[in-house]
Amino acid sequence: MAQERNLREAQQRKEKDLLERGDLLKVAATEAKHKRKLEQARRSTPSPQPSRTPTPPGYHVTISDSDENE
């Protein structure tokens, strides 16, 4: 009877250790992912966008390929 209890306790300790180790692995993986994203963002700085003049209200801008005005 004591042997069964010891076996059961050992199994529970093993399961607890595996769960804790799994949680630590998840935390480490999440931290590594976050660090990779930060490094990638730091390396790929966005190129400056040209400033655009907003279209005044009431005007409609159409962009076409044809040369209608020439």
Backbone as a ProteinNet text record, in pm:
[ID]
protein_1_A
[PRIMARY]
MAQERNLREAQQRKEKDLLERGDLLKVAATEAKHKRKLEQARRSTPSPQPSRTPTPPGYHVTISDSDENE
[TERTIARY]
82.3	0	87.3	191	282.5	355.4	384.8	454.6	365.9	236.9	144.1	137.4	132.2	126.1	252.6	368.4	494.9	499	450	447.1	355.6	239.6	143.4	202.2	268.6	330.6	442.4	519.7	627.6	570.1	461.6	397	344.2	284.7	232.3	345	457.2	572.6	624.9	629.6	678.4	586.8	455.6	360.8	373.7	390	404.5	530.9	640.5	765.5	749.7	682.3	661.9	577.2	473.3	389.1	468.5	546.9	627.2	729.6	791.5	891	823.7	705.4	630.7	595	552.8	520.1	643.6	757.1	880.4	919.3	899	929.3	838.7	711.4	618.8	662.3	700.3	744.3	868.9	963.8	1087.5	1058.7	969	935	867	779.9	711	810.1	903.1	1004.1	1092.8	1130.2	1214.3	1140	1011.6	931	923	900.5	891.7	1024.8	1133.8	1266.5	1293.7	1254.7	1272.7	1194.5	1071	989.5	1053.9	1107.4	1173.9	1296.5	1375.6	1494.9	1456.2	1353.8	1309.7	1259.3	1184.9	1133.4	1248.1	1349.9	1464	1542.6	1553.9	1630	1556.8	1426.3	1350.5	1279.8	1357.8	1296.9	1217.5	1098.4	1015.4	1074.9	1062.4	1112.9	1018.7	1071.6	984.6	887.5	763	660.1	657.9	641.1	631.7	505	515	397.6	297.5	171.8	66.9	-20	-56.5	-147.6	-289	-366.1	-502.3	-588.5	-680	-772.3	-874.1	-892.5	-990	-1130.7	-1215.7	-1352.5	-1425.8	-1506.8	-1582.9	-1511.3	-1386.4	-1311.6	-1298.8	-1303.9	-1287.8	-1166.7	-1075.5	-953.8	-965.9	-944.3	-947	-810.3	-753.9	-624.1	-649.6	-603.1	-623.5	-494.4	-486.3	-367.7	-379.1	-498.5	-517.3	-471.8	-431.7	-387.2	-500.6	-605.7	-722.6	-697	-610.2	-590.6	-488.9	-422.6	-319	-367.7
-119.1	0	126.3	129	243.2	257.1	144	146.9	212.1	180.1	241	392.3	433.5	576.3	647.2	585.7	644.2	655.1	551.5	551.2	662.4	676.6	779.5	919.4	939.4	1069.1	1100.8	999	1019.4	1059.4	994.2	1026.7	1170.7	1210.2	1346.8	1449.6	1419.2	1510.2	1522.7	1408.5	1408.7	1493.6	1475.7	1554.5	1703.3	1735.8	1875.9	1936.3	1859.7	1907.7	1931.7	1838.3	1853.6	1976.9	1998.3	2116.6	2244.4	2248.4	2367.6	2390.8	2283.8	2296.7	2345.3	2291.1	2334.7	2481.5	2527.4	2669.1	2755.7	2710.2	2786.4	2792.2	2682.3	2681.5	2778.4	2782.2	2875.8	3019.6	3048.9	3184.4	3220	3127.7	3153	3172.6	3092.7	3105.1	3238.8	3279.7	3407.8	3523.5	3516.2	3621.6	3625.7	3509	3503.8	3562.1	3530.9	3582.9	3735	3786.4	3931.1	3997.9	3935	3990.2	3991.9	3883.4	3878.5	3990.3	4013	4118.6	4255.2	4279.1	4406.6	4423.8	4318	4324.4	4350.4	4282.7	4299	4441.5	4494.5	4630.9	4731.2	4704.3	4794.9	4792.9	4675.3	4662.6	4724.2	4704.2	4752.5	4882.9	4989.7	5119.4	5162.8	5212.3	5248.7	5366.1	5361.3	5470.6	5589.5	5709.3	5826.4	5838.9	5863.2	5877.2	6021.7	6041.2	6178.9	6244.7	6372.2	6440.4	6461.2	6439.9	6455	6574.1	6649.3	6760.9	6705.3	6727.7	6674.1	6741.1	6665.5	6718.6	6808.3	6930.8	7019.5	6961.4	6992.9	6941.5	6991.1	6904.6	6942.1	6908.1	6870.7	6833.6	6682	6629	6485.7	6464	6382.3	6357.3	6223.2	6223.5	6100.1	6082.7	5966.3	5936.9	5842.9	5882.7	5796.8	5789.4	5688.1	5668.4	5740.5	5778.4	5838	5983.6	6030.6	6168.8	6249	6273.9	6341.9	6489.9	6552.8	6697	6736.1	6641.6	6677	6663.2
0	0	0	81	85.8	-47.3	-111.5	-239.7	-346	-344.7	-440.1	-419.1	-291.3	-260.5	-308.9	-283.7	-328.8	-480.8	-548	-693.7	-744.8	-681.1	-720.4	-697.6	-583.4	-554	-652.8	-687.5	-783.8	-919.9	-959	-1086.1	-1084.2	-972.2	-960.5	-965.6	-899.4	-904.4	-1046.9	-1115.9	-1253.9	-1342.2	-1325.7	-1404.5	-1372.7	-1245.8	-1204.7	-1266	-1261.6	-1320.5	-1470.2	-1537.6	-1681.8	-1711.8	-1632.7	-1652.9	-1631.5	-1523.8	-1496.4	-1606.5	-1652.2	-1758.4	-1886.1	-1914.1	-2032.3	-2024.8	-1906.7	-1889.6	-1910.5	-1858	-1875.8	-2022.7	-2094.4	-2237.4	-2312.3	-2274.1	-2338.9	-2314.5	-2191.1	-2157.1	-2237.6	-2244.1	-2317.7	-2466.5	-2521.6	-2663.3	-2691	-2601.5	-2619	-2612.4	-2517.3	-2506.1	-2630	-2681.7	-2801.2	-2921.4	-2931.9	-3042.7	-3034.9	-2914.5	-2894.5	-2930.2	-2888.9	-2916.6	-3067.4	-3138.1	-3283.4	-3351.8	-3306.4	-3367.1	-3346.8	-3226.7	-3200.3	-3289.1	-3303.2	-3387.9	-3532.8	-3580.1	-3718.4	-3741.3	-3646.5	-3659.1	-3658.6	-3580.6	-3573	-3704	-3765.6	-3889.8	-4008.2	-4015.2	-4130.5	-4095.5	-4094.6	-4066.3	-4188.6	-4170	-4285.2	-4361.3	-4493.5	-4574.9	-4560.8	-4562.3	-4545.2	-4662.1	-4631.2	-4734	-4782.7	-4914.3	-4963.9	-4909.9	-4878.5	-4825.1	-4938.4	-4907	-5007.7	-4970.9	-5072.8	-5050.7	-5053.9	-4951.3	-4951.3	-5057.9	-5113	-5212.7	-5142.3	-5191.4	-5126.3	-5133.7	-5038	-5040.9	-5164.8	-5221.8	-5340.6	-5469.8	-5464.6	-5583.9	-5588.9	-5710	-5727.6	-5817.4	-5774.8	-5850.9	-5920.1	-6051.9	-6129.3	-6193.2	-6176.7	-6236.5	-6353.4	-6472	-6588.6	-6668.2	-6752.9	-6835.8	-6970.1	-7009.7	-7142.3	-7142.7	-7259.5	-7276	-7339.7	-7266.6	-7321.2	-7344.8	-7267.9	-7277.6	-7383.6	-7445.2	-7543	-7683.4
[MASK]
++++++++++++++++++++++++++++++++++++++++++++++++++++++++++++++++++++++

